[in-house]
């Protein structure tokens, strides 16, 4: 009797799942995955393109730290390759990423669980990536080179800003969707929690509590805020 009640209670948590919820969740998750993978690729390519300069500066400043720095770069590349693979295996023949539910005859509860699992699998790989990138960007030479590239390449800066805007808007859409249903859809809430946890500026600019209000008001861009934080290291 007690077991039946607990099972019933578990099902009750997802009673609000509708086809619209499944579609909105999938669309937002797809947008976030694609934008985060593109943003991470841009940051990884930047690090790779300047690797020799970063290593040379590290050898000059602190030779003992070079080994750890190189390991961090290799781990960033490793996680990037795994992120790329997760995107590629779920992309169609035209290269468009899509969360494809294997059996659309499954219940809506099963479908939303599948979307949650796919989304969180990507975010769980993205989390160590963005934390490691944050560590690298506090290195003097990395911060200096990033500042120079942003200033010399407005097109690249806009690309980063546009990708971050896509991520932010889709994340807000997910939060709003969860809120509409009073946070009663457990798989959706799990994904929202992890998505917010790996928010880029919160990790890349730690201990800064201004990014949300500023970026929402569109007074400063992603690269503006990142440069503002990194200026102390450049």
C-alpha positions in Angstrom: 0.0 0.0 0.0 2.8 2.4 0.9 4.7 1.5 -2.3 1.6 2.2 -4.4 1.1 5.6 -2.8 4.7 6.6 -3.5 4.4 5.5 -7.1 1.2 7.4 -7.4 2.8 10.5 -5.8 5.7 10.2 -8.3 3.3 10.2 -11.3 1.3 13.1 -9.8 4.4 15.4 -10.1 4.2 15.1 -13.9 0.4 15.4 -14.4 0.8 18.8 -16.0 2.8 17.4 -19.0 1.1 18.3 -22.3 2.2 18.2 -25.9 2.9 21.9 -25.8 5.2 21.6 -22.8 7.1 18.8 -24.5 7.5 20.9 -27.7 8.5 24.1 -25.8 11.0 22.2 -23.6 12.6 20.5 -26.6 12.8 23.7 -28.6 14.5 25.6 -25.8 16.9 22.7 -25.0 17.9 22.4 -28.6 18.6 26.2 -28.9 20.7 26.2 -25.7 22.7 23.1 -26.7 23.5 24.5 -30.2 24.4 28.0 -28.9 26.5 26.7 -26.0 28.4 24.3 -28.3 29.1 27.1 -30.7 30.2 29.5 -27.9 32.5 26.9 -26.4 33.9 26.1 -29.8 34.8 29.8 -30.3 36.5 30.0 -26.9 38.4 26.7 -27.4 39.6 27.8 -30.9 40.8 31.1 -29.4 42.8 29.2 -26.7 44.2 26.8 -29.4 45.2 29.6 -31.7 47.2 31.4 -29.0 48.5 28.3 -27.2 52.2 28.9 -28.0 52.0 32.5 -26.7 50.1 31.4 -23.5 52.7 28.7 -22.8 55.7 31.0 -23.5 54.3 33.6 -21.1 53.7 31.0 -18.5 57.2 29.7 -18.7 58.5 33.2 -18.2 56.2 34.1 -15.3 56.1 30.8 -13.4 57.9 27.8 -15.0 56.5 25.5 -12.3 52.9 26.2 -13.3 53.4 25.4 -17.0 52.5 21.7 -16.6 49.2 22.4 -14.8 48.4 25.1 -17.4 49.0 22.6 -20.3 46.9 20.0 -18.6 44.0 22.5 -18.2 44.2 23.3 -21.9 44.2 19.6 -22.9 41.2 19.0 -20.6 39.3 22.0 -22.3 40.0 20.4 -25.7 38.9 17.0 -24.4 35.6 18.3 -23.1 35.1 20.3 -26.3 35.5 17.1 -28.3 32.9 15.4 -26.2 30.5 18.3 -26.6 31.0 18.2 -30.3 30.3 14.5 -30.4 27.0 14.9 -28.5 25.9 17.5 -31.0 27.0 15.6 -34.1 25.3 12.3 -33.1 22.0 14.1 -32.7 22.2 16.1 -35.9 20.4 15.2 -39.1 21.9 14.8 -42.5 21.8 18.6 -43.0 23.7 19.1 -39.8 20.7 20.5 -37.9 20.7 19.5 -34.2 17.4 17.9 -33.1 16.4 16.0 -30.0 14.7 13.1 -31.7 12.5 11.0 -29.3 13.0 7.3 -30.4 9.4 6.3 -29.9 6.8 9.1 -30.3 4.1 6.6 -29.1 5.6 6.8 -25.6 3.6 8.7 -23.0 4.2 12.5 -22.7 5.9 11.8 -19.3 8.3 9.4 -21.0 9.0 11.9 -23.8 9.8 14.8 -21.4 12.0 12.4 -19.3 13.9 11.7 -22.6 14.4 15.4 -23.3 15.6 16.0 -19.8 18.1 13.2 -20.0 19.5 14.4 -23.3 19.7 18.0 -22.2 21.3 17.2 -18.9 23.8 14.9 -20.5 25.1 17.8 -22.6 25.0 20.3 -19.6 26.9 17.8 -17.4 29.7 17.8 -20.0 29.5 21.5 -20.4 29.9 22.2 -16.7 33.6 21.1 -16.3 34.3 22.7 -19.7 33.2 26.2 -18.7 34.8 26.0 -15.3 38.1 25.1 -16.8 37.7 27.8 -19.4 37.1 30.2 -16.5 40.4 29.2 -14.9 42.3 29.7 -18.1 40.8 33.1 -18.8 42.2 34.4 -15.5 45.7 33.8 -16.8 47.4 37.1 -17.6 48.3 36.3 -21.2 44.9 34.7 -22.0 43.1 37.7 -20.6 45.4 40.1 -22.4 45.0 38.3 -25.8 41.2 38.0 -25.4 41.0 41.7 -24.7 43.0 42.5 -27.8 41.0 40.2 -30.0 37.7 41.7 -28.8 39.0 45.2 -29.5 40.4 44.3 -33.0 37.6 42.0 -34.1 34.1 43.4 -33.6 32.6 40.7 -35.8 33.9 38.0 -33.4 32.7 40.0 -30.4 29.2 40.2 -31.9 29.2 36.5 -32.6 29.9 35.7 -29.0 27.3 38.3 -27.8 24.7 36.8 -30.2 25.3 33.3 -29.0 25.1 34.3 -25.4 21.8 36.2 -26.1 20.4 33.0 -27.6 21.4 31.0 -24.5 19.9 33.6 -22.2 16.6 34.0 -24.0 16.1 30.2 -24.2 17.0 29.8 -20.6 14.5 32.5 -19.6 11.9 30.6 -21.7 12.6 27.4 -19.8 12.4 29.2 -16.4 9.1 30.8 -17.5 7.7 27.4 -18.7 8.6 25.8 -15.4 7.1 28.7 -13.5 3.8 28.6 -15.5 3.3 25.1 -14.1 4.3 26.0 -10.6 7.5 24.0 -10.8 5.5 20.8 -10.7 7.1 19.0 -13.7 10.1 17.3 -12.2 12.2 16.5 -15.3 11.8 20.1 -16.5 12.8 21.5 -13.1 15.9 19.3 -13.0 17.0 20.6 -16.4 16.3 24.2 -15.4 18.3 23.9 -12.2 21.4 22.6 -14.0 21.0 25.1 -16.9 21.1 28.0 -14.5 24.0 26.4 -12.6 26.2 26.5 -15.7 25.3 30.1 -16.8 28.4 31.4 -18.5 28.9 34.8 -16.8 28.2 33.4 -13.4 31.2 31.1 -13.9 33.5 33.2 -16.1 33.0 36.3 -13.8 32.7 34.7 -10.3 31.7 36.8 -7.4 30.0 39.3 -9.7 26.3 39.8 -9.0 25.7 42.4 -11.6 25.6 40.4 -14.8 21.9 39.5 -14.7 20.4 42.9 -14.2 22.8 44.5 -16.6 22.5 42.0 -19.4 18.7 41.9 -19.1 18.6 45.6 -19.4 20.8 45.3 -22.5 23.1 48.0 -21.2 26.2 45.8 -21.5 26.9 42.8 -23.6 28.4 39.4 -22.8 31.9 40.5 -24.0 31.6 43.9 -22.2 31.0 42.2 -18.9 33.6 39.5 -19.5 36.2 42.2 -20.4 35.3 44.2 -17.4 36.1 41.3 -15.2 39.2 40.1 -17.0 40.7 43.6 -17.0 42.1 42.8 -13.5 44.2 40.0 -15.0 45.2 41.5 -18.3 
